Amino acid sequence: MSDMQPVFGCHHVPTASGAFRPDEPIMWLSCDTGIDVTRISVAGEVDLSNAHLLTELVETAVAASAPLVVIELSAVSFFGAYGTNALVLAQRMLTRHGRRLILHRPSPVVRRVLGVTGTLTAFEVVDSPAPPAVDDGWARPVVPTHAGS
């Protein structure tokens, strides 16, 4: 048994050859809280192992006073059922507190999973390059298209 303690968030996993490599995170979250808007960015894979972290971050955003929460999803490469659940919970939580949620530029995989589960139309979605502001009228319910999906 080694006396070395792993650095928090930095673990080593065995490879097929028996060597060890750093275990890379599969999801990255960032949050920028302002007076009017809280912006949450999600990148990587959202699955069973980490979707709860998104829900917890939205809970933190509820504690802030910003009336609008924007979740940037353009860099999401995998999105499972637990990701859908996290967004539905976020929507409910924010609505209960009189806040508004916008999904900003969901990646094709996010859009596909939300469409298949029938939850896409429950969200306001903004596809423009610039993140929305509180009073922007850009957000709209999404109507799923049948072409290419």
Order of alpha helices (4+ residues) and beta strands (2+ residues): beta-beta-beta-beta-alpha-beta-alpha-beta-alpha-beta-beta
